[in-house]
Amino acid sequence: MQRRQFCQGLFALGAIALSGCQASANGGLTVHLLRKSLPLQLIQRFRQQAGVGIHLRLQETPQALAHTLAAGNLGSAVLSLGDAWLNQAMSQHQIAPLPKTRIQNRLDWAEPWQPLLQVLSEGDALWGLPYRWGATALIYRRDFFANLGWEPTDWDALWHPAVQGHYSLLNQPREVIGLTLKSLGLSYNGPPTHPELRQRLQQLRQGCRFFSSEAYLQPLMLGSTQLAVGWSTDLLPLLQQDPQTYGAVFPASGTALWVDLWVCPQEPSAAALAWLNYWWQPQVAEQLSQFSHAPSPLVRNLRETLLSRYIPFATPPAFAKSEVLLPLDGATQKAYDTLWQEIFLTSS
């Protein structure tokens, strides 16, 4: 079956799958996740194999999921949490550790995921189980850059005189400051101490038409902007729909690799463990990678042939220079927040 036909079938089943899951929610498992983030046929297959009733609670943004977790009273649910909120969830005891002995299949993660495994591990437990990942990238309108006679290849395009006033940024301090550090040859996870960083950020603020983490593609589609920083899960559908109009760039100097994790607000129940282990099966991970816009970290050989299958505009050299986003220590996080407030929220 062709990918497009398969995916249409998955998402067309949404209403049926949800109604069936809600009917059997009592005594089953509640799962909080992003809308259209998982192939629904895989969810139905879990329900059939495990004999567990699933109640899906769908949210539109990662921020909404993090707020749901912080509000508490989730019981034995499982929730999809973006790595940006992992440190807060751990430090504020919003999530419970998962026993490694109850997680099936391998935990011998290769690069670039190994540093994240070290953060997640605490003795014989894990604070969360990664199940999908994506990358921060650039998307642009081909006609605009064709008229300029060049195409963007790296973060430096954001500072080019010809694109000032024509691009959007994510409303995320970690992403914007991180990509600026990367453009200076530093780590996405590094402290914001480079002597040129503030000036570079001020230039970004002056040249940015607007910043948003949710509605940044609409102005690009309308032609109000010509270039946008965005997430691969958002960019890939647009690229597939209209590759003649839009191009995408996996920045040559490297970018951020983000991860979504399954977390449990309390000690996982048998149903929750069944859910975690289901998505950690190699066959399910491969199907998730093939039929959604975010591959599983279980997929190997990303720097060879598999990378082109899942994020086709990425290149092995750029991927090799990219980094998994890791939690920042308190002082570094405060420095990021202060820079963002001073430059992006108070500057005219």
C-alpha positions as a printed NumPy array, in Angstrom:
array([[  0.   ,   0.   ,   0.   ],
       [  1.296,   3.475,  -0.845],
       [  2.266,   5.73 ,   2.07 ],
       [ -0.342,   8.371,   1.204],
       [ -3.149,   5.789,   1.023],
       [ -2.032,   4.154,   4.256],
       [ -1.902,   7.443,   6.154],
       [ -5.274,   8.548,   4.83 ],
       [ -6.691,   5.307,   6.14 ],
       [ -5.077,   5.819,   9.519],
       [ -6.429,   9.284,  10.12 ],
       [ -9.812,   8.591,   8.547],
       [-10.335,   6.044,  11.302],
       [-10.032,   8.745,  13.952],
       [-13.712,   9.126,  14.811],
       [-14.283,   5.368,  14.902],
       [-11.215,   4.696,  17.021],
       [-12.011,   7.455,  19.493],
       [-15.606,   6.446,  19.996],
       [-14.625,   2.845,  20.567],
       [-11.858,   3.788,  22.981],
       [-14.111,   6.077,  24.988],
       [-16.697,   3.356,  25.335],
       [-14.16 ,   1.047,  26.945],
       [-12.304,   3.657,  28.997],
       [-13.571,   2.413,  32.361],
       [-10.929,   0.118,  33.766],
       [ -8.664,   0.808,  30.789],
       [ -5.865,   3.259,  30.09 ],
       [ -6.058,   7.004,  29.447],
       [ -3.414,   8.339,  27.048],
       [ -2.765,  12.066,  26.575],
       [ -1.077,  12.853,  23.251],
       [ -0.913,  15.249,  20.321],
       [ -3.637,  15.035,  17.706],
       [ -2.572,  13.033,  14.623],
       [  0.806,  12.208,  16.142],
       [  0.298,   8.428,  16.038],
       [ -1.087,   6.183,  13.295],
       [ -4.486,   5.179,  14.613],
       [ -4.3  ,   1.704,  13.138],
       [ -1.308,   1.061,  15.39 ],
       [ -3.348,   2.261,  18.359],
       [ -6.164,  -0.094,  17.406],
       [ -3.716,  -2.959,  17.032],
       [ -2.441,  -2.362,  20.565],
       [ -5.979,  -2.38 ,  21.867],
       [ -6.649,  -5.711,  20.188],
       [ -3.376,  -7.341,  21.193],
       [ -3.266,  -6.15 ,  24.8  ],
       [ -7.013,  -6.34 ,  25.446],
       [ -6.828,  -2.898,  27.057],
       [ -9.467,  -0.218,  26.591],
       [ -7.868,   3.07 ,  25.498],
       [ -9.265,   6.514,  26.219],
       [ -7.433,   9.048,  24.025],
       [ -7.173,  12.615,  25.272],
       [ -5.993,  14.7  ,  22.32 ],
       [ -4.231,  18.059,  22.592],
       [ -3.176,  20.501,  19.884],
       [  0.229,  21.578,  21.216],
       [  3.071,  20.198,  23.355],
       [  2.541,  23.14 ,  25.712],
       [ -1.033,  22.014,  26.357],
       [  0.173,  18.53 ,  27.259],
       [  2.743,  19.967,  29.658],
       [  0.032,  22.072,  31.307],
       [ -2.172,  18.988,  31.637],
       [  0.652,  17.173,  33.397],
       [  1.359,  20.105,  35.722],
       [ -2.325,  20.331,  36.676],
       [ -2.102,  16.835,  38.18 ],
       [ -4.866,  14.367,  39.014],
       [ -4.083,  12.155,  36.011],
       [ -4.055,   8.894,  37.936],
       [ -2.52 ,   5.953,  36.095],
       [ -2.557,   7.68 ,  32.715],
       [  0.279,   7.863,  30.2  ],
       [  1.176,  11.245,  28.711],
       [  3.33 ,  12.345,  25.772],
       [  5.774,  14.987,  27.011],
       [  8.139,  17.111,  24.941],
       [ 11.75 ,  17.145,  26.103],
       [ 11.54 ,  20.9  ,  26.747],
       [  9.373,  20.173,  29.809],
       [ 11.274,  17.125,  31.055],
       [ 13.473,  18.947,  33.569],
       [ 10.489,  20.695,  35.155],
       [  8.496,  17.458,  35.329],
       [ 11.398,  15.662,  37.025],
       [ 12.292,  18.423,  39.481],
       [  8.68 ,  19.089,  40.496],
       [  7.87 ,  15.381,  40.856],
       [  5.148,  15.505,  38.221],
       [  6.217,  12.122,  36.838],
       [  7.19 ,   8.773,  38.336],
       [ 10.243,   6.708,  37.359],
       [  9.74 ,   3.663,  35.136],
       [ 11.51 ,   0.445,  36.242],
       [ 14.08 ,  -0.572,  33.615],
       [ 13.419,  -4.225,  34.378],
       [  9.83 ,  -3.773,  33.166],
       [ 10.852,  -2.224,  29.849],
       [ 11.261,  -4.845,  27.159],
       [ 13.73 ,  -4.75 ,  24.257],
       [ 17.045,  -2.974,  24.154],
       [ 18.168,   0.171,  25.913],
       [ 21.581,   0.197,  24.207],
       [ 20.966,   3.455,  22.392],
       [ 23.526,   4.665,  19.907],
       [ 24.46 ,   8.265,  19.193],
       [ 22.953,  10.793,  19.138],
       [ 20.509,   9.503,  21.781],
       [ 23.041,   8.3  ,  24.355],
       [ 23.339,  11.661,  26.19 ],
       [ 19.556,  11.734,  26.617],
       [ 19.55 ,   8.217,  28.059],
       [ 22.033,   9.391,  30.683],
       [ 19.702,  12.245,  31.636],
       [ 16.684,   9.946,  31.809],
       [ 18.401,   7.227,  33.83 ],
       [ 18.368,   7.186,  37.6  ],
       [ 19.689,   3.909,  38.937],
       [ 17.403,   1.118,  37.791],
       [ 14.703,   3.481,  36.521],
       [ 13.937,   5.819,  33.628],
       [ 12.052,   9.091,  33.92 ],
       [ 10.503,   8.669,  30.487],
       [ 10.623,   6.496,  27.392],
       [ 11.356,   8.31 ,  24.094],
       [  9.172,   7.108,  21.248],
       [  9.573,   9.672,  18.435],
       [ 11.889,  12.482,  17.407],
       [ 12.212,  15.337,  14.964],
       [ 14.487,  18.227,  14.063],
       [ 14.392,  22.005,  13.924],
       [ 14.836,  23.2  ,  10.348],
       [ 14.24 ,  26.001,   7.846],
       [ 11.436,  26.09 ,   5.278],
       [ 11.334,  28.65 ,   2.471],
       [  9.478,  29.722,  -0.638],
       [ 11.424,  28.732,  -3.738],
       [ 10.281,  31.634,  -5.933],
       [ 11.553,  34.277,  -3.515],
       [ 15.032,  32.767,  -3.314],
       [ 15.103,  32.008,  -7.036],
       [ 14.731,  35.749,  -7.618],
       [ 17.633,  36.325,  -5.231],
       [ 19.744,  33.803,  -7.115],
       [ 20.62 ,  31.64 ,  -4.118],
       [ 19.047,  29.208,  -1.645],
       [ 19.499,  28.987,   2.121],
       [ 21.759,  26.206,   3.371],
       [ 22.438,  27.136,   6.986],
       [ 21.337,  29.333,   9.897],
       [ 23.356,  32.264,   8.505],
       [ 20.548,  32.851,   5.986],
       [ 18.55 ,  34.476,   8.819],
       [ 21.093,  37.3  ,   9.025],
       [ 21.341,  37.878,   5.261],
       [ 20.344,  41.458,   4.307],
       [ 17.954,  40.243,   1.586],
       [ 15.71 ,  38.318,   4.001],
       [ 15.354,  40.945,   6.72 ],
       [ 11.66 ,  41.434,   7.456],
       [ 10.76 ,  38.27 ,   5.55 ],
       [ 11.144,  35.472,   8.118],
       [  9.518,  34.108,  11.263],
       [ 11.024,  32.49 ,  14.346],
       [  9.659,  30.002,  16.826],
       [  8.383,  31.518,  20.051],
       [ 10.855,  29.379,  21.977],
       [ 13.882,  30.874,  23.78 ],
       [ 15.684,  27.536,  23.732],
       [ 15.312,  27.195,  19.965],
       [ 16.173,  30.763,  18.972],
       [ 19.112,  31.194,  21.333],
       [ 20.247,  27.658,  20.524],
       [ 20.315,  28.182,  16.753],
       [ 22.176,  31.451,  17.269],
       [ 24.789,  29.652,  19.359],
       [ 25.017,  27.039,  16.612],
       [ 25.544,  29.754,  14.009],
       [ 28.504,  30.906,  16.104],
       [ 30.019,  27.424,  16.044],
       [ 28.892,  26.518,  19.582],
       [ 26.618,  23.889,  21.085],
       [ 22.82 ,  24.142,  21.02 ],
       [ 23.015,  23.072,  24.681],
       [ 25.694,  25.576,  25.637],
       [ 25.557,  28.539,  28.019],
       [ 24.632,  31.887,  26.406],
       [ 27.987,  33.531,  27.107],
       [ 29.506,  34.192,  23.667],
       [ 30.487,  37.887,  23.348],
       [ 28.665,  38.219,  20.002],
       [ 25.481,  36.45 ,  21.099],
       [ 23.49 ,  39.452,  22.278],
       [ 24.221,  41.426,  19.125],
       [ 23.259,  38.465,  16.937],
       [ 19.999,  38.032,  18.839],
       [ 19.188,  41.739,  18.553],
       [ 19.731,  41.5  ,  14.798],
       [ 17.378,  38.504,  14.685],
       [ 14.737,  40.44 ,  16.592],
       [ 15.001,  43.39 ,  14.236],
       [ 14.798,  41.249,  11.099],
       [ 12.037,  38.919,  12.302],
       [  8.56 ,  39.654,  10.951],
       [  6.938,  37.753,  13.839],
       [  7.531,  34.741,  16.074],
       [  5.118,  31.922,  16.81 ],
       [  5.313,  28.246,  17.703],
       [  1.883,  27.386,  16.335],
       [  0.939,  29.614,  13.368],
       [  4.252,  30.13 ,  11.618],
       [  3.35 ,  28.249,   8.419],
       [  0.222,  30.231,   7.543],
       [  2.086,  33.49 ,   6.731],
       [  4.552,  31.49 ,   4.636],
       [  1.698,  29.933,   2.679],
       [  0.14 ,  33.364,   2.144],
       [  3.447,  34.858,   1.017],
       [  3.67 ,  37.264,   3.967],
       [  6.941,  35.592,   4.929],
       [  9.457,  33.814,   2.74 ],
       [ 11.455,  31.843,   5.315],
       [ 10.546,  30.225,   8.641],
       [ 12.215,  28.301,  11.435],
       [ 10.057,  25.294,  12.22 ],
       [  9.816,  21.684,  13.314],
       [ 10.155,  18.808,  10.877],
       [  6.803,  17.317,  11.884],
       [  5.123,  20.545,  10.726],
       [  7.255,  21.057,   7.632],
       [  7.093,  17.591,   6.08 ],
       [  3.348,  17.59 ,   5.279],
       [  3.652,  20.955,   3.5  ],
       [  6.704,  19.812,   1.545],
       [  4.923,  16.66 ,   0.441],
       [  1.832,  18.581,  -0.647],
       [  3.647,  21.232,  -2.679],
       [  7.355,  20.55 ,  -3.265],
       [  7.476,  22.985,  -6.188],
       [  6.558,  25.929,  -3.97 ],
       [  8.483,  25.072,  -0.811],
       [ 11.969,  23.872,   0.001],
       [ 13.456,  22.887,   3.331],
       [ 16.926,  23.036,   4.845],
       [ 18.497,  20.823,   7.474],
       [ 21.122,  23.424,   8.474],
       [ 24.619,  22.434,   7.409],
       [ 26.186,  23.384,  10.737],
       [ 23.759,  21.131,  12.591],
       [ 20.501,  21.644,  14.419],
       [ 18.448,  20.576,  17.414],
       [ 17.015,  17.072,  17.613],
       [ 13.959,  17.059,  19.863],
       [ 12.29 ,  14.038,  21.422],
       [  8.795,  13.227,  22.673],
       [  8.604,  10.798,  25.573],
       [  5.976,   8.654,  27.243],
       [  5.801,   9.558,  30.937],
       [  3.636,   8.358,  33.818],
       [  2.363,  10.675,  36.58 ],
       [  2.463,   7.775,  39.046],
       [  3.903,   4.277,  39.242],
       [  2.876,   2.667,  35.961],
       [  0.023,   0.192,  35.971],
       [  0.111,  -3.067,  34.031],
       [ -1.858,  -1.376,  31.23 ],
       [  0.572,   1.562,  31.154],
       [  3.578,  -0.783,  30.961],
       [  1.914,  -2.675,  28.123],
       [  1.501,   0.617,  26.25 ],
       [  5.131,   1.654,  26.834],
       [  6.488,  -1.683,  25.698],
       [  4.249,  -1.773,  22.64 ],
       [  5.819,   1.38 ,  21.141],
       [  9.267,   0.08 ,  22.05 ],
       [  8.89 ,  -3.014,  19.864],
       [ 11.181,  -2.775,  16.797],
       [  8.39 ,  -3.644,  14.352],
       [  6.005,  -1.056,  15.801],
       [  8.788,   1.539,  15.934],
       [  9.521,   0.923,  12.256],
       [  5.846,   1.314,  11.302],
       [  5.53 ,   4.473,  13.396],
       [  8.569,   5.866,  11.586],
       [  7.294,   4.891,   8.168],
       [  3.708,   6.094,   8.525],
       [  4.038,   9.27 ,  10.559],
       [  6.179,  12.39 ,  10.311],
       [  8.385,  11.576,  13.327],
       [ 10.653,   8.506,  13.364],
       [ 11.331,   6.366,  16.412],
       [ 14.74 ,   6.54 ,  18.144],
       [ 14.894,   2.757,  17.783],
       [ 15.492,   3.117,  14.035],
       [ 19.181,   2.612,  13.32 ],
       [ 21.566,   3.656,  10.526],
       [ 20.086,   7.142,  10.364],
       [ 23.253,   8.567,   8.848],
       [ 22.985,   6.18 ,   5.923],
       [ 19.883,   5.19 ,   3.97 ],
       [ 17.175,   5.472,   6.633],
       [ 17.589,   9.214,   7.157],
       [ 16.429,   9.964,   3.618],
       [ 13.308,   7.878,   4.193],
       [ 12.071,   9.755,   7.231],
       [ 13.455,  13.31 ,   6.911],
       [ 14.329,  13.42 ,   3.207],
       [ 15.834,  16.91 ,   3.212],
       [ 18.388,  15.987,   5.901],
       [ 21.951,  15.114,   4.985],
       [ 24.223,  12.726,   6.915],
       [ 26.968,  15.375,   7.483],
       [ 24.466,  17.888,   8.91 ],
       [ 22.819,  15.22 ,  11.03 ],
       [ 26.212,  14.236,  12.436],
       [ 26.691,  17.841,  13.636],
       [ 23.25 ,  17.981,  15.282],
       [ 22.491,  17.58 ,  18.97 ],
       [ 19.737,  16.191,  21.127],
       [ 18.243,  18.924,  23.292],
       [ 19.204,  18.279,  26.906],
       [ 17.805,  19.872,  30.081],
       [ 19.654,  23.016,  31.134],
       [ 20.837,  23.635,  34.672],
       [ 19.042,  26.315,  36.658],
       [ 21.569,  29.105,  36.096],
       [ 21.744,  28.511,  32.332],
       [ 17.971,  28.352,  32.018],
       [ 17.665,  31.635,  33.886],
       [ 20.205,  33.224,  31.546],
       [ 18.187,  32.057,  28.525],
       [ 14.961,  33.449,  29.996],
       [ 16.585,  36.786,  30.816],
       [ 17.986,  37.203,  27.297],
       [ 14.626,  36.354,  25.771],
       [ 12.791,  38.8  ,  28.005],
       [ 15.239,  41.658,  27.387],
       [ 15.576,  41.238,  23.627],
       [ 12.382,  39.651,  22.307],
       [  9.687,  40.675,  24.772],
       [ 10.655,  44.242,  25.683],
       [ 12.573,  45.578,  22.642],
       [ 10.688,  47.764,  20.19 ]])
